[in-house]
Amino acid sequence: MILPLLVAATVIRFLYLAGKPFWFDEGFSVEVARIRWSDFLHLLWWREANMALYYFLLRIWLHFGQSPFFIRSLSVLMAAATLPAIYWLARLLYDRRVALIAAALFTFNAYNVRYAQEARSYALFLLLATLSSGFLISFLWQPRRRNWLGYVLVSILAVYAHFYALLLVVVQWLAVRWLGNINQCPDESSPRPAQLRRAWIAIGLAVLPLLIFVAKTGAGPIRWIPRPGLRGMLEFYEHLAGGNNWVLLVIYTAACVGAVLPLRKQLFTGGQSRETCWETWRAQFLLIWMIFPVVLTVVLSFARPVFLGRYMIFCLPALLILVAAGLARLRKAWLLMAALSGILLLCLQGVLFVYGHDFDSERDASGAASDFILDHSEPGDAIVFHIAATRVAYEFFSSLWAEEKAGTAHLGPEIIFPYHRERLEYRDFTGKPTEDLLRAARISHPRVWVMLMNNGSVEKPDATTVMLTKVLAESFLKMERWEFPKVEVRLYSRQ
């Protein structure tokens, strides 16, 4: 049964893979992976250490093809590999029946489909998070060296795929130490506490460079995250379930309740007792995995916003396995098949939705804006980017444009900011233009394009937009403006 589900999951994630346009984050990923090795390593340490593992794998992947379809297919393969990983984890925690149901739910999960079709690290993050918990449970069942090494190595890789994987390690620590798992393993060969302590120390030492990076850079790279609320949490779980409305979430909630209801007496009272059974522990583990990271990041967001739905994608296996455990309690085969068929139809509705839309937020139109500039630019034009990172995405879209316009002599406007040398380098990934820089540039071009992103609103522009408007208006008599989703394009002309 697992092979047909794997084929179906792969096909579903390859369908319409190039249907949605590349957006800023995807273009950014590709350009990070394409810069020279020296700049690549410098950039990782200086600014982009999060998702470092994905950037490294994408750098290798790009040697075999650079079309949008091929670039995104790396995430599809990682997502497909997650299905047997979820099956393995569910079977370790429960049985084959629950594992097959969880695999079926994952096959048609629209939230995973959405991020399996994006050139970012989320599919890799989810795969490694699932494997991390799988190796942990394997080690609790059989405390052998290979399981210990598997847990340590995969957990380290997960953190380098996305920094928020540390939240999963915390969840695992809580489950083992706080819930007293050491005393309630499913057989007599319980691992010694020292073995797991060494595992967590090894993980901590291995990810120390990333922790130093976070301490060095602070919250700067994620300062754009909005402050969440209760509605944001509910929307996250609605999307995580794979639905584009509340119906599927209600059904999943009922299934989770069904999974834990028989354990209601032990669930909150047996925490550290030796008598706490395996059935109770696994439900507690999945509940903490599914809820704790979300609640923690939302609470922390009162001080500094750190909660973002896609960063919590690693909670998906816990949800699907707990739902599967609840559905598996339907002992009559016809009733289970009817319930599962109805759920999968609702899941399919969500999949069809994400083929043309995005769950968390609609993507920007940086690709369409870049193409517009390139199509309408003239020899002698120049361009200024409101934030340096916008040039990074623009470089990717201009490379696609150049392929389509092969043979043309015009390669687009001359870049004024950010510019350090002709080829993109690590210094071009951050910063904003200043008034002194623009005046020192002594712009002599007849026309100057400006590409603005994340610059406030028309009524309340940010300080950089105000400065650009003021300085360029001193030299150019005419200004035209075009609006794209989340992007503004301006053209300043001398006459």
RODOVEX-350764 format. One record per residue (C-alpha): residue number from 1; x, y, z. Coordinates in steps of 0.25 Angstrom, whole numbers, plus 5000, padded with zeros to 4 digits. Example, Ala and Ser with C-alpha at 12.3 -4.5 7.8 and 13.67 -1.06 7.14 Angstrom:
<pts>
[1 [5049 4982 5031]];
[2 [5055 4996 5029]];
</pts>
This chain:
<pts>
[1 [5000 5000 5000]];
[2 [5011 5010 5003]];
[3 [5017 5009 4989]];
[4 [5004 5014 4982]];
[5 [5003 5025 4992]];
[6 [5017 5029 4989]];
[7 [5014 5030 4974]];
[8 [5002 5038 4977]];
[9 [5009 5048 4986]];
[10 [5020 5050 4976]];
[11 [5010 5052 4964]];
[12 [5001 5062 4973]];
[13 [5014 5070 4976]];
[14 [5019 5070 4962]];
[15 [5006 5074 4956]];
[16 [5005 5089 4952]];
[17 [5019 5091 4958]];
[18 [5022 5103 4949]];
[19 [5008 5108 4950]];
[20 [5011 5119 4960]];
[21 [5021 5129 4957]];
[22 [5034 5130 4964]];
[23 [5034 5140 4975]];
[24 [5044 5148 4983]];
[25 [5048 5137 4993]];
[26 [5050 5127 4982]];
[27 [5059 5136 4974]];
[28 [5067 5139 4986]];
[29 [5069 5125 4989]];
[30 [5075 5122 4975]];
[31 [5084 5134 4975]];
[32 [5090 5131 4988]];
[33 [5093 5117 4983]];
[34 [5099 5123 4970]];
[35 [5109 5133 4975]];
[36 [5124 5129 4976]];
[37 [5128 5120 4987]];
[38 [5136 5130 4994]];
[39 [5124 5140 4994]];
[40 [5114 5128 4997]];
[41 [5122 5124 5010]];
[42 [5124 5139 5014]];
[43 [5109 5141 5012]];
[44 [5105 5129 5020]];
[45 [5113 5134 5032]];
[46 [5110 5149 5031]];
[47 [5095 5148 5028]];
[48 [5088 5135 5023]];
[49 [5093 5124 5032]];
[50 [5078 5119 5033]];
[51 [5075 5109 5023]];
[52 [5089 5107 5020]];
[53 [5088 5092 5017]];
[54 [5077 5095 5007]];
[55 [5085 5106 5000]];
[56 [5097 5096 4999]];
[57 [5088 5085 4993]];
[58 [5082 5095 4983]];
[59 [5096 5099 4979]];
[60 [5099 5085 4975]];
[61 [5085 5083 4969]];
[62 [5087 5095 4960]];
[63 [5098 5088 4952]];
[64 [5088 5079 4946]];
[65 [5077 5089 4942]];
[66 [5073 5103 4944]];
[67 [5058 5104 4939]];
[68 [5048 5108 4950]];
[69 [5042 5094 4949]];
[70 [5055 5087 4951]];
[71 [5059 5096 4962]];
[72 [5046 5094 4970]];
[73 [5047 5079 4967]];
[74 [5057 5078 4978]];
[75 [5047 5081 4988]];
[76 [5037 5071 4982]];
[77 [5047 5060 4984]];
[78 [5049 5064 4998]];
[79 [5034 5064 5001]];
[80 [5032 5051 4994]];
[81 [5043 5045 5003]];
[82 [5035 5050 5015]];
[83 [5024 5040 5013]];
[84 [5032 5027 5016]];
[85 [5038 5035 5028]];
[86 [5024 5038 5033]];
[87 [5020 5024 5031]];
[88 [5032 5019 5039]];
[89 [5030 5029 5050]];
[90 [5015 5025 5051]];
[91 [5018 5010 5051]];
[92 [5028 5012 5062]];
[93 [5018 5020 5071]];
[94 [5006 5012 5067]];
[95 [5004 5001 5057]];
[96 [5003 4998 5042]];
[97 [4988 5002 5042]];
[98 [4991 5016 5047]];
[99 [5004 5017 5039]];
[100 [4996 5015 5026]];
[101 [4985 5025 5030]];
[102 [4996 5035 5033]];
[103 [5003 5033 5020]];
[104 [4990 5035 5013]];
[105 [4987 5048 5020]];
[106 [5001 5053 5016]];
[107 [4999 5049 5002]];
[108 [4987 5059 5000]];
[109 [4992 5069 5010]];
[110 [4991 5083 5003]];
[111 [5000 5090 5013]];
[112 [5011 5080 5009]];
[113 [5008 5082 4994]];
[114 [5009 5097 4996]];
[115 [5023 5096 5001]];
[116 [5027 5084 4993]];
[117 [5025 5093 4981]];
[118 [5034 5105 4986]];
[119 [5049 5106 4984]];
[120 [5051 5108 4999]];
[121 [5056 5099 5011]];
[122 [5042 5096 5017]];
[123 [5041 5082 5010]];
[124 [5055 5078 5014]];
[125 [5052 5084 5028]];
[126 [5040 5075 5029]];
[127 [5047 5062 5024]];
[128 [5058 5064 5034]];
[129 [5049 5067 5046]];
[130 [5041 5054 5043]];
[131 [5054 5046 5042]];
[132 [5059 5052 5055]];
[133 [5047 5048 5063]];
[134 [5048 5034 5056]];
[135 [5062 5032 5061]];
[136 [5059 5037 5075]];
[137 [5047 5027 5076]];
[138 [5056 5016 5070]];
[139 [5066 5019 5080]];
[140 [5056 5018 5092]];
[141 [5052 5005 5086]];
[142 [5066 5000 5083]];
[143 [5077 5008 5090]];
[144 [5087 5004 5079]];
[145 [5099 5012 5074]];
[146 [5093 5014 5060]];
[147 [5080 5019 5065]];
[148 [5088 5029 5074]];
[149 [5096 5034 5063]];
[150 [5084 5035 5054]];
[151 [5077 5043 5064]];
[152 [5089 5052 5066]];
[153 [5093 5054 5051]];
[154 [5079 5056 5046]];
[155 [5075 5066 5057]];
[156 [5088 5074 5054]];
[157 [5084 5074 5039]];
[158 [5070 5079 5042]];
[159 [5075 5091 5050]];
[160 [5084 5095 5038]];
[161 [5072 5093 5029]];
[162 [5064 5103 5038]];
[163 [5068 5109 5051]];
[164 [5054 5106 5057]];
[165 [5057 5091 5057]];
[166 [5063 5094 5071]];
[167 [5049 5095 5076]];
[168 [5047 5081 5072]];
[169 [5059 5077 5080]];
[170 [5053 5084 5092]];
[171 [5040 5077 5090]];
[172 [5048 5064 5089]];
[173 [5055 5067 5102]];
[174 [5042 5071 5109]];
[175 [5036 5058 5105]];
[176 [5047 5049 5110]];
[177 [5051 5057 5122]];
[178 [5038 5064 5127]];
[179 [5029 5052 5124]];
[180 [5039 5042 5129]];
[181 [5040 5034 5117]];
[182 [5053 5027 5122]];
[183 [5045 5019 5131]];
[184 [5034 5015 5122]];
[185 [5041 5010 5109]];
[186 [5033 4999 5102]];
[187 [5043 4988 5105]];
[188 [5053 4985 5117]];
[189 [5065 4991 5110]];
[190 [5063 5005 5114]];
[191 [5074 5015 5109]];
[192 [5082 5021 5120]];
[193 [5079 5036 5123]];
[194 [5094 5039 5120]];
[195 [5093 5034 5106]];
[196 [5082 5044 5103]];
[197 [5089 5055 5110]];
[198 [5101 5052 5102]];
[199 [5093 5053 5089]];
[200 [5087 5066 5093]];
[201 [5101 5072 5096]];
[202 [5106 5067 5083]];
[203 [5095 5074 5076]];
[204 [5097 5087 5084]];
[205 [5112 5087 5081]];
[206 [5110 5084 5066]];
[207 [5100 5095 5064]];
[208 [5108 5105 5073]];
[209 [5112 5113 5060]];
[210 [5098 5115 5057]];
[211 [5095 5119 5071]];
[212 [5106 5129 5070]];
[213 [5101 5134 5057]];
[214 [5087 5137 5063]];
[215 [5093 5144 5075]];
[216 [5102 5152 5065]];
[217 [5091 5156 5056]];
[218 [5079 5157 5066]];
[219 [5065 5158 5061]];
[220 [5069 5166 5049]];
[221 [5067 5156 5038]];
[222 [5052 5153 5043]];
[223 [5048 5167 5048]];
[224 [5038 5167 5036]];
[225 [5029 5156 5043]];
[226 [5016 5162 5047]];
[227 [5011 5161 5062]];
[228 [5002 5149 5062]];
[229 [4988 5147 5070]];
[230 [4978 5136 5073]];
[231 [4973 5137 5059]];
[232 [4987 5135 5053]];
[233 [4988 5122 5061]];
[234 [4975 5117 5057]];
[235 [4978 5120 5042]];
[236 [4991 5113 5044]];
[237 [4985 5100 5049]];
[238 [4974 5101 5038]];
[239 [4985 5102 5027]];
[240 [4993 5091 5034]];
[241 [4981 5082 5033]];
[242 [4981 5084 5018]];
[243 [4968 5091 5017]];
[244 [4964 5105 5011]];
[245 [4953 5106 5021]];
[246 [4950 5102 5036]];
[247 [4943 5089 5032]];
[248 [4955 5080 5031]];
[249 [4961 5086 5044]];
[250 [4948 5082 5052]];
[251 [4949 5068 5047]];
[252 [4964 5067 5050]];
[253 [4961 5073 5064]];
[254 [4950 5062 5066]];
[255 [4960 5051 5062]];
[256 [4971 5056 5071]];
[257 [4961 5056 5083]];
[258 [4957 5042 5079]];
[259 [4971 5038 5080]];
[260 [4974 5044 5094]];
[261 [4960 5042 5100]];
[262 [4962 5028 5105]];
[263 [4975 5033 5112]];
[264 [4969 5045 5119]];
[265 [4971 5040 5133]];
[266 [4986 5037 5131]];
[267 [4989 5049 5121]];
[268 [4991 5060 5131]];
[269 [4993 5052 5144]];
[270 [5004 5041 5140]];
[271 [5015 5051 5135]];
[272 [5027 5046 5143]];
[273 [5022 5033 5149]];
[274 [5028 5020 5146]];
[275 [5014 5014 5143]];
[276 [5011 5023 5132]];
[277 [5009 5014 5120]];
[278 [5015 5015 5106]];
[279 [5001 5018 5100]];
[280 [5000 5031 5109]];
[281 [5014 5035 5106]];
[282 [5013 5035 5091]];
[283 [5000 5043 5091]];
[284 [5007 5053 5101]];
[285 [5019 5054 5091]];
[286 [5010 5057 5079]];
[287 [5002 5067 5086]];
[288 [5014 5074 5091]];
[289 [5020 5074 5077]];
[290 [5008 5079 5071]];
[291 [5005 5090 5081]];
[292 [5017 5095 5089]];
[293 [5025 5101 5078]];
[294 [5013 5109 5073]];
[295 [5009 5114 5087]];
[296 [5023 5117 5091]];
[297 [5026 5125 5078]];
[298 [5013 5133 5080]];
[299 [5016 5136 5094]];
[300 [5030 5141 5091]];
[301 [5024 5149 5080]];
[302 [5018 5159 5090]];
[303 [5032 5163 5092]];
[304 [5038 5161 5078]];
[305 [5029 5155 5067]];
[306 [5035 5141 5063]];
[307 [5023 5133 5060]];
[308 [5021 5130 5045]];
[309 [5013 5119 5040]];
[310 [5022 5112 5030]];
[311 [5033 5112 5041]];
[312 [5024 5103 5048]];
[313 [5022 5093 5037]];
[314 [5030 5083 5045]];
[315 [5018 5081 5054]];
[316 [5011 5074 5042]];
[317 [5015 5059 5045]];
[318 [5010 5060 5060]];
[319 [4996 5065 5055]];
[320 [4995 5055 5044]];
[321 [4999 5043 5053]];
[322 [4990 5047 5064]];
[323 [4978 5049 5054]];
[324 [4982 5035 5048]];
[325 [4982 5029 5062]];
[326 [4968 5035 5065]];
[327 [4962 5030 5052]];
[328 [4968 5016 5054]];
[329 [4959 5015 5066]];
[330 [4948 5013 5056]];
[331 [4948 4998 5057]];
[332 [4938 4995 5046]];
[333 [4945 4995 5032]];
[334 [4933 5002 5025]];
[335 [4932 5013 5035]];
[336 [4947 5016 5034]];
[337 [4947 5016 5019]];
[338 [4935 5025 5019]];
[339 [4942 5035 5028]];
[340 [4955 5034 5022]];
[341 [4949 5036 5008]];
[342 [4942 5048 5012]];
[343 [4954 5054 5019]];
[344 [4963 5051 5006]];
[345 [4952 5058 4997]];
[346 [4953 5071 5006]];
[347 [4968 5069 5006]];
[348 [4968 5069 4990]];
[349 [4959 5081 4990]];
[350 [4971 5088 4998]];
[351 [4981 5083 4988]];
[352 [4973 5088 4976]];
[353 [4973 5102 4984]];
[354 [4988 5102 4986]];
[355 [4991 5100 4971]];
[356 [4986 5114 4969]];
[357 [4987 5121 4982]];
[358 [4996 5122 4994]];
[359 [4992 5118 5008]];
[360 [5000 5127 5017]];
[361 [5000 5139 5008]];
[362 [4999 5143 4994]];
[363 [5013 5144 4987]];
[364 [5019 5157 4982]];
[365 [5020 5160 4968]];
[366 [5035 5163 4968]];
[367 [5036 5154 4955]];
[368 [5026 5162 4947]];
[369 [5031 5175 4952]];
[370 [5046 5171 4948]];
[371 [5041 5167 4934]];
[372 [5033 5180 4932]];
[373 [5046 5188 4935]];
[374 [5054 5179 4926]];
[375 [5044 5180 4915]];
[376 [5042 5195 4915]];
[377 [5056 5199 4918]];
[378 [5065 5206 4908]];
[379 [5080 5207 4906]];
[380 [5086 5217 4915]];
[381 [5075 5214 4926]];
[382 [5079 5212 4941]];
[383 [5073 5205 4953]];
[384 [5072 5207 4968]];
[385 [5067 5197 4977]];
[386 [5060 5201 4990]];
[387 [5066 5190 4998]];
[388 [5078 5182 4994]];
[389 [5072 5169 4994]];
[390 [5062 5173 4983]];
[391 [5074 5173 4974]];
[392 [5077 5158 4977]];
[393 [5063 5154 4973]];
[394 [5064 5163 4961]];
[395 [5077 5156 4956]];
[396 [5069 5143 4956]];
[397 [5058 5148 4947]];
[398 [5067 5156 4938]];
[399 [5075 5143 4936]];
[400 [5062 5137 4931]];
[401 [5058 5149 4923]];
[402 [5072 5148 4916]];
[403 [5070 5134 4912]];
[404 [5057 5137 4906]];
[405 [5063 5150 4899]];
[406 [5075 5142 4894]];
[407 [5083 5150 4884]];
[408 [5078 5164 4888]];
[409 [5089 5174 4890]];
[410 [5081 5181 4902]];
[411 [5084 5174 4915]];
[412 [5075 5184 4924]];
[413 [5078 5196 4932]];
[414 [5091 5199 4939]];
[415 [5091 5196 4953]];
[416 [5094 5208 4963]];
[417 [5090 5202 4976]];
[418 [5094 5192 4981]];
[419 [5106 5191 4973]];
[420 [5121 5186 4977]];
[421 [5125 5179 4964]];
[422 [5118 5174 4952]];
[423 [5115 5160 4957]];
[424 [5106 5159 4970]];
[425 [5114 5157 4983]];
[426 [5111 5156 4997]];
[427 [5111 5171 5000]];
[428 [5099 5173 4990]];
[429 [5090 5165 4999]];
[430 [5087 5175 5010]];
[431 [5086 5190 5012]];
[432 [5078 5202 5006]];
[433 [5082 5214 4998]];
[434 [5086 5227 5005]];
[435 [5085 5241 5001]];
[436 [5100 5243 5001]];
[437 [5102 5230 4992]];
[438 [5092 5235 4981]];
[439 [5098 5249 4981]];
[440 [5112 5243 4980]];
[441 [5108 5235 4968]];
[442 [5105 5247 4960]];
[443 [5094 5240 4952]];
[444 [5096 5245 4938]];
[445 [5086 5235 4931]];
[446 [5074 5240 4924]];
[447 [5065 5231 4931]];
[448 [5065 5224 4945]];
[449 [5057 5212 4949]];
[450 [5054 5210 4964]];
[451 [5048 5197 4969]];
[452 [5042 5197 4983]];
[453 [5038 5186 4992]];
[454 [5034 5186 5007]];
[455 [5034 5201 5007]];
[456 [5021 5204 5015]];
[457 [5009 5210 5008]];
[458 [5006 5221 4998]];
[459 [5001 5229 5009]];
[460 [5012 5226 5019]];
[461 [5025 5222 5012]];
[462 [5037 5219 5019]];
[463 [5049 5228 5021]];
[464 [5057 5222 5009]];
[465 [5045 5224 5000]];
[466 [5044 5238 5004]];
[467 [5059 5241 5002]];
[468 [5058 5234 4988]];
[469 [5046 5243 4984]];
[470 [5053 5255 4989]];
[471 [5067 5253 4983]];
[472 [5063 5248 4969]];
[473 [5052 5259 4968]];
[474 [5064 5269 4968]];
[475 [5070 5264 4955]];
[476 [5058 5258 4948]];
[477 [5045 5265 4944]];
[478 [5036 5254 4941]];
[479 [5032 5242 4949]];
[480 [5023 5230 4945]];
[481 [5018 5219 4955]];
[482 [5013 5205 4953]];
[483 [5007 5196 4964]];
[484 [5009 5181 4965]];
[485 [5005 5172 4977]];
[486 [5015 5176 4988]];
[487 [5024 5183 4978]];
[488 [5024 5198 4973]];
[489 [5032 5202 4960]];
[490 [5036 5216 4957]];
[491 [5042 5222 4945]];
[492 [5049 5236 4946]];
[493 [5052 5243 4933]];
[494 [5059 5257 4930]];
[495 [5048 5261 4921]];
</pts>
